[in-house]
Amino acid sequence: MDSYYHHNFDNNDALLPPGFRFHPTDEELITYYLLKKVLDNTFTSRAITEVDLNKCEPWQLPGKAKMGEKEWYFFSLRDRKYPTGLRTNRATEAGYWKATGKDREIYSSKTCALVGMKKTLVFYKGRAPKGEKSNWVMHEYRLEGKFAYHYISRSSKHWSGAFRA
């Protein structure tokens, strides 16, 4: 059967074969998508949309995604908890995202240089410290190494994604 699934992504028509899946590696997410978004705010991707993670609950995110069945990808501006501070605000109306474990380093497969970091967060319903843990998991990516020092400003974008129920 030679039929193709036709879907409109941001007014850019794309012919995608049946079974198409978006499964980028951590390195691809950092070097191709996040770096391009940070350097050019107008950069768009057929698979990644922008959301405000502080205004969306995790269960609303699948409906905002461009594609995905069990994982969804988004660009999101990092919100500061305090205007002059460095702490990130990860609260929503219904709960908050809490970091778990250590941040993982992401290296370039070509140069072996550090290009980014991956942070794992879990969504808790309610308010800290009495929040109730949910099954929603998010991986947040940020630029590090040579990318961070040469290109990043305080208003840089951080990309969060790979939500799992």
C-alpha positions in Angstrom: 0.0 0.0 0.0 1.6 3.2 -1.1 -0.4 5.7 0.8 1.2 8.4 2.9 0.1 10.2 6.0 -0.2 13.9 5.2 -0.1 16.4 8.2 0.3 20.1 8.3 3.1 21.3 10.6 3.3 25.1 11.2 2.0 25.7 7.6 4.9 23.6 6.2 3.4 20.7 4.4 5.3 17.4 5.0 4.7 14.0 3.6 5.6 11.5 6.2 5.4 7.7 5.6 3.2 5.6 7.8 5.0 4.6 11.0 7.2 7.7 11.0 8.6 8.3 14.6 10.6 11.1 16.0 13.4 9.5 18.1 16.4 11.9 18.3 19.4 11.0 20.5 20.3 13.3 23.4 23.2 14.6 21.3 20.9 15.4 18.4 18.5 17.2 20.7 21.3 19.4 22.0 23.4 20.1 18.9 20.7 20.2 16.2 17.5 21.4 17.9 18.3 23.3 21.2 21.4 25.0 19.9 19.6 26.2 16.8 16.7 27.5 18.9 19.0 29.4 21.2 20.9 31.0 18.4 17.8 31.8 16.3 14.6 32.4 18.2 12.6 32.1 15.0 13.9 28.5 14.4 11.0 26.0 14.2 10.9 22.3 14.0 8.2 20.0 12.5 8.3 17.9 15.7 8.9 20.4 18.5 6.6 23.2 19.6 6.9 25.9 22.2 5.0 25.8 25.5 5.1 27.6 28.8 5.6 24.7 31.2 4.5 26.9 34.2 1.1 27.4 32.6 0.5 23.8 31.5 -0.2 20.7 33.6 1.6 17.5 32.4 -1.7 15.9 31.3 -2.4 18.9 29.0 1.0 18.6 27.2 0.1 15.7 24.8 -2.6 17.8 23.3 -0.1 20.7 22.7 2.5 18.5 21.0 3.1 18.3 17.3 3.6 14.6 17.3 4.2 11.7 19.7 2.4 8.8 21.4 4.3 8.3 24.6 7.0 11.0 24.4 6.5 14.6 23.5 9.0 17.3 22.8 8.9 21.1 23.6 10.9 24.2 23.7 10.3 26.2 26.8 11.7 29.4 28.2 13.2 28.9 31.7 11.3 30.9 34.3 13.2 32.3 37.2 11.8 31.8 40.7 13.1 35.3 41.7 13.9 38.1 39.3 17.5 38.5 40.4 18.1 34.9 41.4 19.3 31.8 39.5 16.8 29.3 40.8 14.4 28.0 38.2 10.6 28.2 38.8 9.1 24.8 38.1 5.7 25.3 39.6 2.3 25.0 37.9 -1.1 25.7 39.2 -1.7 22.0 40.2 1.8 21.1 41.4 5.6 21.3 40.6 8.4 19.5 38.8 11.1 18.2 41.2 14.6 17.2 40.1 15.7 13.6 40.7 19.1 12.1 40.6 22.2 13.7 39.1 22.4 15.7 35.9 23.8 13.6 33.1 26.5 14.9 30.7 26.0 14.7 27.0 29.1 14.5 24.8 29.6 15.0 21.0 30.1 11.7 19.3 32.5 13.4 16.8 34.7 15.5 19.1 34.0 13.9 22.5 33.4 17.5 23.9 30.8 18.2 26.4 27.8 19.8 24.6 25.0 19.6 27.1 23.4 18.3 30.3 20.2 16.3 30.9 18.1 16.8 34.1 15.3 14.4 35.0 12.3 15.8 36.8 9.1 14.2 38.3 5.8 16.0 38.6 4.3 16.2 42.1 0.6 17.2 42.6 0.1 19.8 45.4 2.7 22.0 47.1 6.1 21.1 48.5 7.0 19.4 50.7 3.7 17.5 50.9 3.2 17.0 47.1 2.0 13.6 45.8 4.3 12.0 43.3 2.9 11.3 39.9 4.0 9.1 36.9 4.9 12.1 34.8 8.6 12.4 34.0 10.4 15.2 32.1 13.9 15.4 30.8 15.2 18.9 30.6 18.2 19.7 28.3 20.5 22.6 28.6 23.6 23.7 26.7 27.0 23.3 28.4 30.7 23.3 27.5 31.7 25.2 24.4 28.1 25.9 23.4 27.3 27.5 26.8 30.2 29.8 27.0 30.3 31.1 23.5 26.6 31.5 22.6 24.4 31.7 25.7 22.9 34.8 27.2 20.7 35.1 30.3 17.6 35.0 28.2 18.5 31.8 26.5 16.0 29.1 25.9 16.1 25.7 27.6 14.4 22.8 26.0 12.4 20.4 28.0 10.7 17.3 26.7 10.4 13.5 26.6 7.3 13.4 28.8 6.2 9.9 29.9 3.0 8.9 31.6 
